[in-house]
Structures are given as C-alpha cells and as structure tokens.
C-alpha cells in the first residue's frame, strides 16, 4: 500500500507492492484511477523526482526508495495562455519565443504600436490610444503593448501598465482555470460572486462528506493492519507480564541484576589533578585553630560583641543547634519552679504576638512606594475621599496607628460631607474618642443614615441607642432603616405608636404596614390593612395578610373571597399574576400555619399561565416539587384542585392517595379512596388499596365490605377475586378462601385462580384434591409453567421420582423456554442418575435457551458440588464469554476465585456491570471477609436499595449487622425489609414458599433465611477443614 498526495491536498491510497511494481505500472494506475495523463504526471518522494530521464522506468519502486506505507507527491503542471495548448508547428516556433530587446513589430514599414480588444478581452474597455501623429520613436513608450510586440525602450512603464490591467497579456492559457484569472483579476468582488463561491464550496464539502466515512474507515483499517503487523514492545510482552504474579519470592530473588553496560559509563573519564592553593590551606588552618584571647574590637564593649568577620559560618548544623539552645534557655527562664506550671499570661502573650509585626524588606519597600503614591493622590486631589481612606488604612497596616488617625482626621476636614470618611475615622479612633468623632460626622452630615446607625451602635444602653435613632429620625423621617431599628428596640406599646408614625412618614413601605397590623387588634388591623391597600394598590402581600388575619380569627369562609378579590383587583391594576411567586406565598402560609389561606391561594392561582392540555402534567410536577421541599399540605391542595378538574383520571387519584398514605392519616386516606371509587368505579387498584389499608389497620370486616362493593362494581375482575382470597387465606379463614376460589373457577377464572386453589389444598394436605385440580388446570392451561412445576413438586414430595420426571418433561414440551422447569429436571436427574444425566439436561437446556446465565450457573454449581473444580472454571469462562454482562455469573465467579484474585475479579465485574445488585453484594461480602465494616455496610445498603425485592440481599445484610452492627442498625434493617416486602431470591423463595411458612410474616422469614445461611456457612467450613 502506497499513499498518493494529490494537487487538491487530498491523500488517497494505491494497493500496490513496491517490490514488484515498476514506475511505469504506477503511472498507468494513476491514469486509470484519477484520469491524469501520464505526460503530465510529476512524481516526487522526499523532495526528489522519481523519474528524471536517467533511471529505468521498468525498475521496481523499491529501488527508487519507495517502501510500503510511503507517501508519493503527485504534481500536475498547469499550462497558461489564451487558448488550449496544441502541437507546435516547426515553422511557427518563433511565435512562442521571446522577442529581442527593443523590438517593435512592423516598425520598418512605418507601423506604430497599438492594442486591440482581442488583446485584453471583451470584458474591458480599450485603453486610450496614443496620437497617431506622434513621432514613431515614441509610440512604443506611449502606446499599449500589442500582440507580437517585444518590449521597447519603455520597459518599466510597460510593466506598470500590466499591473494596472491586473493581468499579464502574454500569459499562456490555463486549461484548469481558463482565462478568467487574466480577464477578471481586477474586477469588483460583489455579493453575487460571494454567493456563487459559497455555493461551489458547499458542493465541494458535500461531495467530500459523501466519501469521508468510507475514506476514514479505510484509513482506520489500514492503521489497524499496520499496528497488527508492527506491534509495540509493551504489547508483545503483555501476556508475559500477566504471568509474573505466579512467580514465588525465591524465583524473584534468583533473577540476576542487570548491570549498566551503556557506552556512556564505559568512556574513560577525564580526571584533572590541580595543586591546592596556599590561601585555601591558610583559611582551613584559621577555622580549626582555637583562639584564647579576645579581639581588640570586642574589648571596647567589654567582650560582649563578636566581630562577624572572624566567625566561621561553615557549620550550619552547629548554628541551628545553637539557636535551639538559646530558645530553650529563654523558655526555661519563664517557667515556674513548679513542674507543669507557667507564669506566662496567655492573653497578654497572645496580644504581644499579635502586636509583633515581622515585615520583610520587600514588604517595607512596597509600603514606602504605596505611601508615596497615596501622598501624591491626597495632595493633587484633596477632595477625593477614597484617597484619604486608603492612606489611613496603609498606615494602619504598617502599624502606625497615630499617623493613620491624623491622616483620616485631615481627610474629614477636607471632605466633611462624605460619610465613608467619617465612618473610617470612627473605626480608627479609640473607644473614648469614637463618639466625639461620630458626633462631628452627624453634625456635618445630618441626613446620613449610616452615620446615625453607627452612632447608635456606639451606645451601650438601649435607651441611649433609641434616643440617638429618634434624633436621626428628626432629620430623616423617611428612612425605613432607622424606623425599623428604633421599633426593634422599643416595647410592644411603643412599637405600635412608632409604627403608626412610620407608616405616615413612609406610606409606600409594605413591611411597616404589615408590622403595624400584627401589633393592632383585629378591628384596628383591618383598618390598617385597608389603608395600606389604598396606598399600595399593586402589593399582594397586603391581601395575603388580610386573609391570614381572617383565618386567625376563625372566619375561614372569608379567606377564599379575599384571595379571589385580590387576584381580580391586582389584574385590574395591570399587575401580571406570577404563578410561581403565588405558590411560594402559599408554601409560606403553610409554614406559618395558615392552611386555609394556602388552599385559597392554590385554588385561585394554580391555573394561571398553564395551557389546557398541559394542566395535568404541570400540576403533578408542581405537587412533586412541593413534596420535595417539604410543603406537604401545599402538594395535597394542588392534587385536590387537580381532582376537581380531572375527576376521572386514575393517575391523579393514585398520586393523591400515595401522598396521603405517606403523610396523612388512615381516615383521610380512606375518605380519599371512597371519593375516588365514586368517580372511577372500574379502577381495581383503588378498591384494592382501600381494602388493603383496612386490612393493615386490623379492620378485616371493613376490608371485606370494600371488596364486596368492588365485586358489585367489577364482577369479573380476577384481581379482586384474588385479593378477597388473600384476605381470607392470610387470616386463616381457609373455608372462606376455598369457597371464593370455587366461585372464581365457576366464573371462568384464569391460571392464577387455579394455582391459588392448588396452594390452598396443598396447605390443607388434600393430596388427591390437589392432584385433581392440577390435572384439570393443566388441561385448561397447558402453557402455564407454574402448574407443571407444582405437579412435579407434588410427585417429588410424595417420593414418586419417575412421575415427577414425567411432569417436568411434559412441562418442558409445552414450555420449552421456561428456565425453572429445566433447572428442576436437572436437579431431579442429579439426584436420581448422577452428574452425567444432569449435564445432558443442562446442555440441552442451553441449546434451547442460549445466552441464559441461570442455566450456565446451574451447570457450574453442579460441577463444583461433585468436586470438579477445573471443569467448573472452564464452564464459568465459557459462560462469561456468552453472557458478559450477567451479574449473577460475575458474582459467582468472584466467590469461586482464589482469595488473592478476588479483588481483580471484582474490579472486572464492576467494569462490566456496575449497577448489578448481585455484583455489589459479592463486593460487599469481600469487604466483610476483609473486616472492612464501613465499606461492607455501604455496599450492602447500595445492593438492597437497587433491588429491594430480592430477599437474599436483605438476609445477608441482616446477618452482617448481627455480627458487626448495633441493635439500632439491626432494627433499621429489619424495618426496611418489612416495608420492602421482598418476594424473590433463591434462598428467600425456598423458605417463604415452604408449606410450614405460608402464613409467616416477613420478619420471621428473614430470620429463617439468615439461619439457613449460617448453616450453609458452617457446613462449608467443616468440609474445608
């Protein structure tokens, strides 16, 4: 294969062998595939032309340096001119040659140079011609260049004229682009040309995209083929590296160490020996000698100073030890004589540490630069408050508090009307001076709310704070912030008087009106809210407060009217009703305990802005969102409103019933279900839910009455017949259950009715009646596999193995895809005839039902039970190949693997099926064995969350908590299991469907399954030992 780079920048491939293909064959293939003439092909490789006239065209490409996967560049020369190139005639060769210098055609016979329209093309106007009366010698210079004329003396002017024309008249014809380049090179590029170019470009892209997938697939295939033939070193030794885990430690130690045989280490290093200078030796001698006399310079200060120039600093370790010694000495000085006590004041010590400011040289330099910059700012523009504030804060950071106070004081003098400067001055001032500073500030800015608030904060007494705020209100009576602050400090009576004055000064602030209404009596509150409504016509909060006021005083009948009037009034004022905002108000009313107001808001606003066809979906979504946010009553009211609109929609009633079941009372749920069956009497699930709730509440007669009403409404409902049977059967009313099932069979009951009838007879021990019912049921429903299973189990229970085998085989003939029948037959054959017969049955089952993990797992377990571990491993490998995403197979594979390989197996299993509960349970058991309790608990919890219907997982979880959990954790698992009511699981079904456990509750069955697991674990340990 060879890659060909075409002139249009595309790369194509030719399936050729360079060792057997010649250059001539290559050019012929390019001509056939791309329709490029051989004479115009110019082939290059690595910047070198393949055929230059000297080499033989019949030689193979490999002799020219072309190998598989090489790239050849194809160049096609482009010929220009006014017409297509033809075969030149020998006698006209001079027409294509360059004319001699200063040649002018026809000059000898008195002709002058001129230009015709054929020379420049029909799309351009002819240039101005020179005056024919001019001197002949000047004609070549002034006139245009005609065809066949050489350049005269004015060669430079001729080139300039060609540039003005935008093309070269003497260029050859371009067979690909024609002469458009020459004709329209200087034409204006307008919108039509742009649109045409875009269309052609789109066509090119479309044509390229049609071949893109095929080209990319071929290129990918070629790359994969190349990588397969030229693998990497790491891929070649991957299988050997996987086998390294089998090596023992002795084998590892026996592997010889590879030495460094590189050429770099074999080179002889250049070693240079230079004599040590005398100065170095002298310095070493001085550092080692011991001096017993003091330095003359140190005697001046009494020997307490060490000259730095004479102290050697070569030993940094000694310096560090010395610093540690000095620090320990200083710490010992502050210790008391009593061990463990100290005389250091902790608060004072921390204060000293905080006051110590360790600043580097770089920080000091930055502070100096900033100080100069801010000084320039304050001097050039002294009326700029932020400059003074920044300068003061810089000095504060630098630790110069007094300078900072002086700067901010000067700033207050320069900018007395700026409140930020005064606030900064108050902050920097000492506690004794702060009040004086803020007093000057409010005197200069009596209308600044921030300054009055800061002044009140500086006061410690509540009365003084209130007095300052009232003084501020004298200057700023319309400040809502000051009014709120002064009301918060006052008692209830004073607050009411203050609010009365506040609403007069700030009539457009709704919070003040609402606060006043809360403090007034019922009658006065109504007057306050009416006045507020007159002032604030577009404020819905006033209407909602009025409705809550009426509800708080027991007049709930007025709540709905007030909310309805509010919606109408707000719409009249032009306010758009925001449905989401009103629903949030409803949730707020629910949290405040105003349920009637919440219901009224929902009923009047939940339909705004919702299309008629979207109402059901939108309202259900709103209710679910409210439920998530904890607004249960709001969700109930939304469902209640939806039920009034969609009275016959079963889904609305079911969601409302589920909400009542989770967050309501039994009485409210019963009332809701009663109302539901009145509107939808044919809804089986509503009747059954009502009966079940009565049964769970212990009111069996009421449950029977509900089911009787359901019989009257839906006489042919199999679900209701079975529910009535279950009610009687679970309450040990066996005769009632038999009569109900007999009536159901008379009315043409289906498979489940007959199956339940057989179950009743099996529990009562009536073997003959059980066999009779099974025979009659199988004649009616031969394709119902559970009946064949029950018949085979009956015969097996009675010891009739051959009859049981016949029953299973008959069931398989009628239901060949029923896996439980195949498994039951294989188990029976294993008991009767050994493993070989069971193998045959399971092999036939896998042929009839391919890719079934349960059949593979049964075959693996059968081999393992008889000690054929190798055969079991082989079968497991085949099973995982056929069912790579089966969780039960991966879980069994993890348990079968040796202990060192289980982590690897579990990792592979999680990659294949991350969310399979069987794999998650297997990983949890692995953590359990390794005593990683928290991880095991998390994984068990994840398993039962993913599959709460599988009882085996609950049993393992409960067994784990019995061993490692607390009583509270065990109780929690037990409650969750009872609530989940699991029905499936290998161990769970075997225990729950036993005759002796037919009436046992979920809690009892869970404990029995746990006991079974413990027995199996003890048995496995004994066999292992």
URURDA-V550795 format. One record per pair of residues at least 12 apart in sequence whose ideal C-beta (glycine too) atoms are under 7 Angstrom apart, sorted by the first residue. I is the first residue (numbers start at 1). J is the second residue. Records with the same first field share a line. If there is no record, write none. Layout:
BEGIN
I=J ; J
END
This chain:
BEGIN
1=13 ; 15 ; 68 ; 69 ; 222
2=14 ; 16 ; 18 ; 66 ; 70 ; 72
3=71
4=72 ; 74
5=71 ; 73 ; 74
6=74
7=74 ; 75 ; 76
13=222
14=29
18=60 ; 61 ; 62 ; 66 ; 67 ; 68
19=60 ; 62
20=60
21=60 ; 61
22=57 ; 58 ; 59 ; 60
23=50 ; 51 ; 57 ; 61 ; 64
24=57 ; 58
26=61
27=41
30=74
36=76
40=76 ; 77
41=74
42=75 ; 76 ; 77
43=72 ; 74
44=73 ; 75
45=65 ; 66 ; 70 ; 72
50=64
69=226
78=174 ; 176
79=172 ; 173 ; 174 ; 175
80=171 ; 172 ; 173 ; 174
81=171 ; 172 ; 173
82=173 ; 179
83=173
84=173 ; 175
85=173
99=150
100=150
101=151
102=152 ; 153
103=150
104=140 ; 149 ; 152
105=148 ; 149
112=132 ; 136 ; 139 ; 143
113=139 ; 140 ; 143 ; 146 ; 149
114=129 ; 143 ; 146
115=127 ; 144 ; 145 ; 146
119=146 ; 147 ; 169
120=165 ; 169
121=183
123=183 ; 184
127=144
129=143
130=142 ; 143
140=152 ; 153 ; 154
141=153 ; 154 ; 157
144=161
145=158 ; 169
165=186
166=185 ; 186
167=181 ; 182 ; 185
168=182
287=312 ; 314
295=307 ; 310
357=399
367=394 ; 398
370=394
371=394
374=387 ; 390 ; 391 ; 394
378=391
382=414
383=414 ; 415
385=411 ; 415 ; 418 ; 420 ; 421
388=407 ; 408 ; 411 ; 414 ; 415 ; 421
389=411 ; 420 ; 421 ; 424
391=407
392=404 ; 407 ; 408 ; 411 ; 424 ; 428
395=407
396=428
404=428
405=428 ; 429
408=421 ; 424 ; 425 ; 428
409=425
412=425
416=444
417=444 ; 445
419=445 ; 448 ; 450 ; 451
422=438 ; 441 ; 445 ; 451
423=450 ; 454
425=437
426=438 ; 441 ; 454
434=458
435=458
438=451 ; 454 ; 455 ; 458
442=455
446=475
447=475 ; 476
449=476 ; 479 ; 481 ; 482
452=468 ; 469 ; 472 ; 482
453=481 ; 485
455=468
456=468 ; 469 ; 485
462=489
465=489
466=486 ; 489 ; 490
469=482 ; 485 ; 486
470=486
473=486
477=505
478=505 ; 506
480=506 ; 509 ; 512
483=502 ; 506 ; 512
486=498
487=499
492=519
495=519
496=516 ; 519 ; 520
499=512 ; 515 ; 516 ; 519
500=516
503=516
507=535
508=535 ; 536
510=536 ; 539 ; 541 ; 542
513=528 ; 532 ; 542
514=541 ; 545
516=528
517=529 ; 545
522=553
525=549
529=542 ; 545 ; 546
537=573
538=570 ; 573 ; 575
540=566 ; 570
543=562 ; 563 ; 566
544=585 ; 597
546=562
547=559 ; 562 ; 563 ; 597 ; 600
548=589 ; 594 ; 597
550=562
551=594 ; 596 ; 597
556=596
559=596 ; 597 ; 600
560=600
563=600 ; 601 ; 604
564=604
567=604 ; 605
577=605 ; 608
579=605 ; 608 ; 609
582=601 ; 605
583=622
585=601
586=598 ; 601 ; 602 ; 634
587=626 ; 629 ; 631 ; 634
589=601
590=631 ; 633 ; 634
595=633
598=633 ; 634 ; 637
599=637
602=634 ; 637 ; 638 ; 641
603=641
606=619 ; 638 ; 641
615=645
616=642 ; 646 ; 649
619=638 ; 642
620=655
622=638
623=635 ; 638 ; 639
626=638
627=659
632=663
635=659
636=659
639=652 ; 655 ; 656 ; 659
643=656
647=679
648=679 ; 680
650=680 ; 683
653=676 ; 680 ; 686
654=685
656=672
657=669 ; 672 ; 673 ; 676 ; 689
660=672
666=693 ; 697
669=693
670=690 ; 693
673=686 ; 689 ; 690
681=713
682=713 ; 714
684=714 ; 717 ; 719 ; 720
687=706 ; 710 ; 720
688=719 ; 723
690=706
691=703 ; 706 ; 707 ; 723 ; 727
694=706
695=727
700=727 ; 731
703=727
704=727
707=720 ; 723 ; 724 ; 727
716=747
718=749 ; 750 ; 752 ; 753
721=740 ; 744 ; 749 ; 753
722=752 ; 756
724=740
725=737 ; 740 ; 741 ; 756
728=740
729=760
730=999
732=999
734=760 ; 764
737=760
738=760
741=753 ; 756 ; 757 ; 760
745=757
751=781 ; 784
754=773 ; 777
755=786 ; 787
757=773
758=770 ; 773 ; 774 ; 790
761=773
762=995
763=995 ; 998
770=794
771=794
774=787 ; 790 ; 791 ; 794
778=791
782=814
783=814 ; 815
785=811 ; 815 ; 818 ; 820 ; 821
788=807 ; 808 ; 810 ; 811 ; 815 ; 821
789=811 ; 820 ; 821 ; 824
791=807
792=804 ; 807 ; 808 ; 811 ; 824
795=807
796=828
801=828 ; 832
804=828
805=825 ; 828
808=821 ; 824 ; 825 ; 828
809=825
812=825
816=848
817=849
819=849 ; 852 ; 854 ; 855
822=841 ; 845 ; 855
823=854 ; 858
825=841
826=838 ; 841 ; 842 ; 858
829=841
830=862
835=862 ; 866
838=862
842=855 ; 858 ; 859 ; 862
851=882 ; 883
853=879 ; 883 ; 886 ; 888 ; 889
856=875 ; 879 ; 883 ; 889
857=888 ; 889 ; 892
859=875
860=872 ; 875 ; 876 ; 879 ; 892
863=875
872=896
876=893 ; 896
880=893
884=912
885=912 ; 913
887=913 ; 916 ; 917 ; 918 ; 919
888=918
890=909 ; 912 ; 913 ; 919
891=918 ; 919 ; 921 ; 922
893=905
894=906 ; 909 ; 922 ; 926
895=922
902=926
906=922 ; 923 ; 926
915=946
917=943 ; 946 ; 947 ; 950 ; 953
920=939 ; 942 ; 943 ; 946
921=943 ; 953 ; 956
923=939
924=936 ; 939 ; 940 ; 943
927=939
928=960
933=964
936=960
940=956 ; 957 ; 960
944=957
948=980 ; 982
949=980 ; 982 ; 983 ; 984
950=982 ; 984 ; 985
951=982 ; 984 ; 985 ; 988 ; 1009
952=985 ; 986 ; 987 ; 988
954=977 ; 982 ; 1006
955=987 ; 988 ; 1006 ; 1009 ; 1010 ; 1013
957=973
958=970 ; 973 ; 974 ; 977 ; 1006 ; 1010
959=1010 ; 1013
961=973
974=1003 ; 1006
977=1002 ; 1006
978=1002 ; 1003
981=1002
987=1009 ; 1012 ; 1013
988=1009
991=1005 ; 1008 ; 1009 ; 1012
992=1005
END
